[in-house]
Amino acid sequence: MKTNTVSKFLFGFVVLVAMASCQDTVTETYYVNTPVYMTYDELRTSFKSGEAQEIIQSGKIYFKDDYIYVNEFQKGIHIIDNSDPENPINMKFIDIPGNVDLAIKGNILYADSYVDLVSIDISDIENIVEVDRDTNIFPYIIPAYDDGIVEGIDQNQGVIIGYTVTERTYNVKDEGNYYNKFWYRGEIDVMYDGASGNPTSGSETSGTGGSMARFTLNQNYLYVVDNASLKLFNISQSDNPAFEKYIGIGWNIETIFPYQDKLFIGSQTGMYVYSIQNPANPQFLSEFRHASSCDPVVVNGNYAYVTLRGGNLCGAIESQLNVIDISTIENPKLVATCLMEEPYGLGIDDSVLFVCDGNAGLKIYNAANPLEIDSHLLASYPDNHAFDVIPLGDVLVMIGVDGLYQYDYSDLNNIRELSHIDIYGNQ
């Protein structure tokens, strides 16, 4: 087992003590989330592959060689035989605790497992095996929780897999309710490239991920973004990744999208562009700044498309789709805006743009004229809560809250649903 030491982010919370006064005493109630741990030894012996399971809480999607890979959020990966898109078959489930992201080169699937990077041989679907594990690669995660505070985080005990919740009360002096509650809001990397143009690497081809991806591939390199950095792994020996480089980017990094010889990295405050003409040495080219929001990005030709989602932790900006002219890559410019309701992932296939607008469903646009995209809505599916898409040339794979959908868009005047696999956790 290899161990790579990569910078970790330490998490904590600050307790703000109520200020004393001579006013009346007020009793306050709050909830304490005490972490439940899986030890590191348990984590590193937990991998297993078994029969198909129902999809309960889906995450990111990936496509390669007639198979769709669907992340079960923080649980593992479902493998779906998609040789017939009208009749997809749920075949296998790989149990990978803490998994959120994945990418595939040749027969090796790379996946995160809390703080570790796991390499998995999928050449034989009936005998899927872990072949390598790089430990302590990723930042320590504090999972999301409903309310209150997290108490007693101790990374030495292992990874946090849940919480026990208790209710507590305390007394404060009332000065017009002059006190501060103390809390730490845990936030997990969630998420979800459309025709990303992932290039081949020798005879070992790469698959295609969604626009919410944090993993991507180019030639002999696996690129991974976390909250603040880009990490490079040399995968010339695909079953034995070697960490090579850490590049600081900024804060609140969310997604990565490869296009030709560039990486487009989405953050909550902008889009960063890096050249990978030399795949081993990404070079910063430019940055496009926008208001605080959650923003995956896809690219086609001279235009980048970014969905900005406001509200909640994403910022106060009005949700929208931005079209950015990148013909002069050193100076990206906003050229069009289209209002949205709750946009998440998106995908582009030549002149067809697919946007997942959350509760407003899947929207399909003619992007032949990017400057007038708002006027060219081809189709809309408002009943399907849409999260992310992968366009595969005539067939679109879409993941949403209630299912995995596929659409035939070979005839843009007659887009039709091909199949649907239920996601049971939201029914």
C-alpha positions in Angstrom: 0.0 0.0 0.0 1.4 3.4 -1.0 1.2 6.5 1.1 1.4 9.9 -0.4 1.4 13.0 1.8 -0.7 15.7 0.2 -1.8 18.8 2.1 -4.9 18.3 4.2 -7.4 20.8 5.2 -8.2 20.9 8.9 -11.8 21.6 9.9 -13.1 22.9 13.1 -15.6 25.2 14.7 -15.6 28.2 16.9 -17.7 28.4 20.1 -18.9 31.9 20.7 -19.8 32.3 24.4 -23.0 34.1 25.3 -22.3 37.5 26.9 -23.3 37.9 30.5 -25.7 40.7 31.6 -28.2 41.5 34.3 -31.1 40.7 32.1 -33.5 37.7 32.3 -32.2 34.2 31.7 -33.3 32.5 28.5 -33.1 28.7 27.9 -31.9 27.7 24.5 -31.9 24.3 22.9 -29.5 23.1 20.2 -28.5 19.8 18.6 -25.1 18.2 18.8 -23.8 16.0 16.0 -21.2 13.6 17.4 -19.2 11.9 14.6 -19.4 8.2 14.0 -16.1 6.9 12.6 -14.9 4.2 10.3 -11.3 3.4 11.2 -8.6 3.8 8.5 -8.0 0.0 8.7 -11.7 -0.7 8.1 -11.8 1.8 5.2 -8.8 0.2 3.5 -10.3 -3.3 3.7 -13.8 -2.3 2.8 -13.7 -2.6 -1.0 -15.9 -5.3 -2.5 -17.9 -5.9 -5.7 -21.2 -7.7 -5.8 -24.6 -8.0 -7.5 -26.7 -5.1 -8.7 -28.4 -2.9 -6.1 -31.2 -0.4 -6.4 -30.0 3.2 -6.9 -31.0 5.1 -3.8 -29.1 8.4 -3.8 -27.3 9.0 -7.1 -24.4 11.2 -7.7 -22.1 11.7 -10.7 -22.2 9.7 -14.0 -19.6 8.4 -16.3 -19.8 6.5 -19.7 -17.3 4.1 -21.3 -17.5 1.2 -23.7 -21.3 0.7 -23.6 -21.4 0.9 -19.8 -22.8 3.7 -17.6 -21.3 4.1 -14.2 -23.5 5.8 -11.6 -22.1 7.0 -8.3 -24.2 6.0 -5.3 -23.4 9.0 -3.2 -20.6 8.1 -0.7 -21.4 4.4 -1.1 -20.0 3.2 -4.3 -20.6 2.8 -8.1 -23.4 1.1 -10.0 -22.4 -0.5 -13.3 -25.1 -0.5 -16.0 -24.9 -2.4 -19.3 -26.0 0.2 -21.9 -25.3 -1.8 -25.1 -29.0 -1.3 -25.8 -30.0 2.2 -24.6 -33.6 1.3 -24.8 -33.1 -1.6 -22.4 -30.2 -0.7 -19.9 -29.4 -3.5 -17.4 -28.2 -2.8 -13.9 -25.5 -5.3 -13.5 -23.1 -4.8 -10.6 -22.4 -2.6 -7.6 -18.9 -1.7 -6.4 -18.8 -0.9 -2.7 -16.5 2.0 -2.2 -17.2 3.9 1.1 -16.9 7.7 0.7 -17.0 7.6 -3.1 -18.1 10.7 -5.0 -16.0 10.9 -8.2 -14.6 8.5 -10.8 -12.7 8.3 -14.1 -11.7 5.4 -16.3 -8.6 4.8 -18.5 -8.5 1.5 -20.3 -9.6 -1.1 -17.9 -8.7 0.8 -14.7 -11.3 2.8 -12.8 -10.1 5.5 -10.5 -12.3 6.5 -7.6 -12.0 8.5 -4.4 -12.8 6.7 -1.1 -12.9 9.4 1.5 -9.2 10.4 1.8 -7.8 7.7 -0.5 -7.5 7.2 -4.3 -8.5 3.7 -5.3 -7.5 2.0 -8.6 -9.9 -0.8 -9.7 -9.5 -3.3 -12.5 -12.8 -3.6 -14.4 -11.5 -5.7 -17.3 -13.7 -8.6 -16.0 -17.1 -7.3 -14.8 -17.6 -10.6 -13.0 -14.3 -10.3 -11.2 -13.7 -6.6 -10.3 -10.7 -6.1 -8.0 -8.9 -3.3 -6.3 -5.3 -3.2 -7.6 -3.9 -0.1 -5.9 -4.7 2.4 -3.2 -3.0 5.7 -2.6 -3.7 6.8 0.9 -4.2 10.3 2.4 -4.5 11.9 -1.1 -7.7 14.0 -0.5 -8.8 16.5 2.1 -10.5 15.2 5.2 -14.3 15.5 4.7 -16.8 16.5 7.3 -20.2 15.2 5.9 -23.2 17.4 5.8 -25.8 17.3 8.6 -29.2 18.7 9.2 -28.8 21.2 12.1 -26.8 22.2 15.1 -23.1 21.8 15.7 -20.5 19.1 15.2 -18.6 18.2 18.3 -15.4 16.3 18.9 -13.9 15.9 15.5 -10.8 13.6 15.8 -9.2 12.7 12.5 -7.0 10.2 14.2 -10.1 8.0 14.8 -10.8 7.5 11.1 -13.2 9.0 8.6 -16.6 10.3 9.5 -19.5 8.1 8.2 -22.3 9.7 10.1 -23.5 11.2 13.3 -25.4 10.5 16.5 -27.6 13.5 17.4 -28.4 14.6 20.9 -30.3 17.6 22.2 -28.9 20.0 24.7 -30.1 23.1 26.5 -28.2 25.9 28.1 -29.0 29.2 29.8 -28.0 32.7 28.6 -28.8 36.2 29.8 -31.3 37.8 27.6 -30.1 41.2 26.2 -32.5 41.4 23.4 -31.4 37.9 22.4 -27.8 39.2 22.3 -25.7 36.1 21.8 -24.4 34.0 19.1 -25.2 30.4 18.4 -22.2 28.3 17.6 -22.2 25.9 14.7 -20.2 24.4 12.0 -21.9 23.7 8.8 -20.3 20.6 7.2 -20.4 20.6 3.4 -19.5 17.7 1.2 -18.1 17.8 -2.3 -21.4 17.1 -4.3 -21.9 17.3 -7.3 -22.1 16.0 -11.0 -18.5 17.4 -19.3 -20.9 16.8 -21.7 -19.2 15.6 -24.9 -16.0 16.5 -23.1 -13.7 15.3 -25.9 -11.6 13.3 -23.5 -8.6 12.4 -25.6 -7.2 8.9 -26.0 -4.0 7.8 -24.3 -2.2 5.5 -26.6 -4.4 2.4 -27.1 -6.1 2.9 -23.7 -9.1 5.1 -24.2 -10.7 7.3 -21.6 -14.4 7.5 -20.9 -16.7 10.6 -20.6 -17.8 12.2 -17.4 -20.5 14.7 -16.6 -20.0 18.5 -16.1 -20.0 18.2 -12.3 -16.9 16.0 -12.4 -13.8 16.7 -10.3 -11.8 13.9 -12.1 -10.6 14.0 -15.7 -8.0 12.4 -17.9 -5.6 13.5 -20.6 -3.0 11.2 -22.1 -1.0 9.7 -19.2 -2.4 12.0 -16.5 -5.3 12.0 -14.1 -6.3 15.5 -13.0 -8.2 16.0 -9.8 -9.5 19.2 -8.3 -10.4 19.6 -4.7 -11.6 22.8 -2.9 -8.5 24.8 -3.6 -6.1 22.9 -5.9 -5.3 20.8 -8.9 -3.5 17.5 -8.4 -1.7 15.5 -11.1 -1.2 11.8 -11.1 1.0 10.1 -13.6 -0.9 7.0 -14.9 1.4 5.8 -17.6 1.4 2.7 -15.5 -2.4 2.7 -15.3 -2.7 0.3 -12.3 -0.2 2.2 -10.3 -0.9 6.0 -10.2 2.0 8.2 -9.1 1.3 11.6 -7.5 3.4 14.2 -9.2 2.3 17.7 -8.6 0.0 20.0 -6.6 -1.1 23.3 -8.1 -2.8 25.9 -6.0 -5.7 27.5 -7.9 -8.0 29.4 -5.5 -11.0 28.7 -3.2 -14.3 26.9 -3.7 -13.2 25.0 -6.7 -16.0 22.7 -7.9 -15.5 21.2 -11.4 -13.1 20.4 -14.1 -13.7 20.1 -17.9 -11.2 19.1 -20.5 -11.4 20.5 -24.0 -8.7 20.0 -26.6 -5.4 21.1 -24.9 -7.0 23.0 -22.1 -8.6 22.5 -18.7 -11.6 24.6 -17.8 -12.0 24.7 -14.0 -15.1 26.0 -12.4 -15.2 27.7 -9.0 -17.9 29.6 -7.1 -16.4 32.9 -8.2 -15.2 32.2 -11.7 -13.8 30.0 -14.4 -10.0 29.2 -14.7 -8.3 28.1 -17.9 -5.1 26.1 -17.9 -3.1 24.9 -20.9 -2.1 21.3 -20.9 -0.1 21.4 -24.1 2.4 19.8 -21.8 0.1 17.4 -19.8 2.7 17.1 -17.1 2.9 20.9 -16.5 -0.5 22.8 -16.6 0.0 26.5 -17.2 -2.5 29.2 -16.2 -3.9 31.1 -19.2 -6.8 33.2 -17.9 -9.6 33.7 -15.5 -13.2 34.8 -16.0 -14.8 36.2 -12.8 -18.5 36.2 -11.9 -20.6 36.7 -8.9 -20.6 34.0 -6.2 -22.5 30.9 -7.4 -22.1 27.2 -8.1 -21.0 26.8 -11.7 -20.1 23.8 -13.9 -18.7 24.6 -17.4 -18.6 23.0 -20.8 -16.9 24.2 -24.0 -17.4 23.9 -27.7 -15.4 25.8 -30.3 -15.0 29.5 -29.3 -17.6 29.4 -26.6 -17.8 28.2 -23.0 -21.1 27.7 -21.3 -21.4 28.2 -17.6 -24.5 27.6 -15.4 -24.6 29.9 -12.3 -26.9 28.7 -9.5 -27.8 31.1 -6.8 -29.4 30.6 -3.5 -28.5 28.5 -0.4 -24.7 28.2 -0.1 -24.2 29.1 -3.8 -24.6 32.8 -3.4 -27.3 35.5 -4.0 -26.9 35.8 -7.8 -30.0 35.1 -9.9 -29.6 31.7 -11.5 -28.6 31.9 -15.2 -26.7 30.4 -18.1 -23.7 32.4 -19.2 -22.1 32.2 -22.7 -18.5 33.2 -22.7 -16.4 34.1 -25.8 -13.1 32.3 -25.5 -11.8 33.0 -29.0 -9.1 35.1 -27.3 -8.3 32.6 -24.5 -6.3 35.1 -22.5 -9.3 37.4 -22.3 -12.6 35.6 -22.0 -15.7 37.8 -22.4 -19.4 37.4 -21.4 -21.5 37.7 -24.6 -24.9 36.3 -23.6 -27.0 35.5 -20.6 -30.1 33.3 -20.2 -32.1 33.2 -17.0 -32.6 29.8 -15.3 -34.5 28.5 -12.3 -32.0 26.1 -10.6 -29.3 25.1 -13.0 -26.9 22.2 -12.3 -25.0 20.3 -15.0 -24.9 20.8 -18.7 -23.5 19.2 -21.9 -22.7 20.3 -25.4 -22.7 18.3 -28.7 -21.7 20.6 -31.5 -24.7 23.0 -31.9 -27.0 21.3 -29.3 -26.8 22.4 -25.7 -28.4 20.5 -22.8 -29.0 22.2 -19.5 -30.2 20.6 -16.3 -32.3 23.2 -14.7 -33.1 21.3 -11.4 -36.8 21.3 -10.6 -37.5 23.0 -14.0 -36.2 19.9 -15.7 -34.1 19.2 -18.8 -33.8 22.0 -21.4 -32.4 21.5 -24.9 -31.2 24.5 -27.0 -30.0 25.1 -30.5 -26.6 26.7 -29.9 -25.8 27.3 -33.6 -25.9 31.0 -32.7 -24.6 31.2 -29.1 -25.4 34.9 -28.8 -29.1 34.2 -29.3 -29.4 30.9 -27.4 -32.2 32.2 -25.2 -34.5 32.3 -28.2 -33.8 28.8 -29.5 -35.2 26.3 -26.9 -35.8 23.1 -28.8 -37.4 21.0 -26.1 -38.1 21.0 -22.4 -38.8 18.2 -19.9 -40.1 20.0 -16.8 -41.3 16.8 -15.0 -37.8 15.3 -14.7 -35.7 16.9 -12.0 -32.4 17.1 -13.9 -28.9 17.1 -12.4 -26.3 16.2 -15.0 -26.0 15.0 -18.6 -23.6 13.2 -21.0 -24.3 13.6 -24.7 -23.0 10.7 -26.6 -23.8 11.6 -30.2 -27.5 10.9 -30.9 -28.1 9.6 -27.3 -28.2 11.7 -24.2 -27.7 10.2 -20.7 -29.3 12.2 -18.0 -29.3 11.7 -14.2 -31.9 13.3 -12.0 -33.4 13.0 -8.6 -35.9 10.4 -9.7 -34.0 8.4 -12.3 -31.5 7.8 -15.0 -33.0 8.8 -18.3 -31.8 8.4 -21.9 -33.1 10.3 -24.9 -32.6 9.9 -28.7 -31.8 13.3 -30.1 -30.7 12.2 -33.6 -33.8 14.0 -34.9 -34.0 17.4 -33.1 -37.6 17.7 -34.3 -38.5 14.4 -32.6 -36.5 14.0 -29.5 -37.8 10.9 -27.6 -37.2 9.1 -24.4 -35.5 5.8 -24.8 -35.4 4.4 -21.2 -35.6 5.2 -17.5 -34.2 3.5 -14.5 -35.7 4.5 -11.2 -33.9 6.1 -8.3 -35.7 4.9 -5.3 -34.5 7.2 -2.5 -36.6 10.1 -3.7 -39.9 8.3 -4.4 
